[in-house]
Amino acid sequence: MNRIINELAKSCTIKPLNEGALLISLGNSIDVGINLFIIELHRRIIAVPFPGLIESVPAYSSLAVYFDTGVVKGIQPNYETAFDVVREHLENILRKIVLADDDTKNQVIEIPVLYDGEDLGFVADRHFLTHEEVIAIHVSVTYRVFMIGFLPGFAYMGSVNKRISTPRRSSPRTFVPGGSVGIAGTQTGIYPQSSPGGWQLIGRTPLRIFDKEKSSPCLLNPGDRVRYYPIDLIEFEKRNEY
């Protein structure tokens, strides 16, 4: 494991995004090991923030770090740019990083879903399955939250069983209701609020996924484990938070 971690650390590229941001990258793939590494790096950065840190944003295989250039330059005035200061700090973290225990031991967050989505029939027909078989396959997997993006609180989760993996719609909808559960390739996700969107909609959850009034507004965060379970219309209406 340590050898793999060292290899990942050495493989990281650190490049500027703009004057006040940089990107640490490990390529462009959906890989649990790489994502574990990225999230652990993110946790270490925010656990002991350097002066001037604004935000650290993990993705599938990269991490964006935003910083106040004036503050950063103030702590190391002899460096040519704030990017140089932050890069050196991150390289020191990368040299010492050790992954925590496998996060499959973490608690599973259960999400109720009413499987009545507009595209449920399309997904079933595409894979020569019944609606019930699509649902059974979708709820049989414990999904990993790889990243948050697109909308506040939108969790990109994977990986969807290949038996129901379905590409995005060729023509996105102009309106998708908040709480809609969708599939896009090997990813599944929940629209935290109403918006345009092109994922295949197979159901909807009554749980509010993002609430800006809460101290922790996102129900789901990178590294979380999620399991869906089916509910009927009566339970959905009883629990509906939208």
HUNOR-V233503 format. One record per pair of residues at least 12 apart in sequence whose C-alpha atoms are under 7 Angstrom apart, sorted by sequence separation. I is the first residue (numbers start at 1). J is the second residue. D is the distance in whole Angstrom. If there is no record, write none. Layout:
i=(I;I)
j=(J;J)
d=(D;D)
This chain:
i=(12;13;54;55;145;179;12;13;53;54;69;144;145;178;179;12;42;53;54;143;144;178;179;11;52;53;143;178;184;42;52;143;168;177;178;183;184;192;166;167;168;177;182;183;192;166;167;176;177;182;183;192;39;52;166;175;176;182;38;51;52;165;175;176;181;182;51;165;175;176;180;181;174;175;181;38;173;174;180;181;38;162;172;173;180;181;35;38;161;172;173;179;180;35;160;172;179;34;159;160;171;179;158;159;160;179;158;169;179;30;134;157;158;168;169;206;156;157;168;169;29;156;157;168;28;156;206;207;208;27;155;206;207;208;26;154;155;206;25;26;127;154;206;25;127;154;24;25;154;23;24;153;23;24;23;123;22;23;21;22;123;21;22;21;20;21;20;20;20;153;153;152;40;37;153;155;16;153;14;148;148;147;145;146;145;146;145;144;145;144;145;119;120;144;119;120;143;144;118;119;142;143;117;118;142;143;9;117;142;9;60;116;117;141;59;60;115;116;117;59;115;139;58;114;115;139;113;114;139;113;114;113;112;35;113;115;109;110;111;112;113;114;108;109;110;111;112;113;114;107;108;109;110;111;112;113;114;108;112;114;114;39)
j=(24;25;66;67;157;191;25;26;66;67;82;157;158;191;192;26;56;67;68;157;158;192;193;26;67;68;158;193;199;58;68;159;184;193;194;199;200;208;183;184;185;194;199;200;209;184;185;194;195;200;201;210;58;71;185;194;195;201;58;71;72;185;195;196;201;202;72;186;196;197;201;202;196;197;203;61;196;197;203;204;62;186;196;197;204;205;60;63;186;197;198;204;205;61;186;198;205;61;186;187;198;206;186;187;188;207;187;198;208;60;164;187;188;198;199;236;187;188;199;200;61;188;189;200;61;189;239;240;241;61;189;240;241;242;61;189;190;241;61;62;163;190;242;62;164;191;62;63;192;62;63;192;63;64;64;164;64;65;64;65;166;65;66;66;66;67;67;68;69;209;210;210;99;99;218;220;83;220;87;221;222;222;221;222;222;223;223;223;224;224;225;200;201;225;201;202;225;226;201;202;225;226;201;202;226;227;94;202;227;95;146;202;203;227;146;147;202;203;204;147;203;227;147;203;204;228;203;204;229;204;205;205;205;146;228;230;225;226;227;228;229;230;225;226;227;228;229;230;231;225;226;227;228;229;230;231;232;227;231;233;236;223)
d=(6;5;5;7;4;5;5;7;6;5;5;5;7;5;6;5;6;4;7;6;5;5;7;7;5;6;5;4;5;6;5;6;5;7;4;6;6;7;7;5;7;4;5;5;5;6;5;5;7;5;7;6;6;5;5;7;5;4;7;7;5;5;5;6;6;6;6;5;5;6;7;6;4;7;5;6;6;7;6;5;6;7;7;5;4;7;6;7;7;5;6;5;6;6;5;4;5;6;5;6;7;6;6;6;7;7;5;5;7;6;7;5;6;6;6;6;6;5;5;6;6;6;6;6;6;5;6;6;6;6;6;4;6;7;5;7;7;6;6;6;7;6;7;4;6;6;5;7;6;7;5;6;6;6;5;7;6;6;7;5;7;6;7;4;6;6;5;6;6;6;5;7;6;7;5;7;7;7;7;7;7;5;7;5;5;6;5;6;5;6;6;5;7;5;5;5;6;6;6;5;6;5;5;6;6;6;6;4;5;7;6;6;4;7;7;6;6;5;7;5;4;7;6;5;7;5;6;5;6;5;6;4;6;7;7;7;6;6;6;6;6;6;5;5;5;5;5;5;5;7;5;6;6;6;6;6;6;7;6;7;7;7)
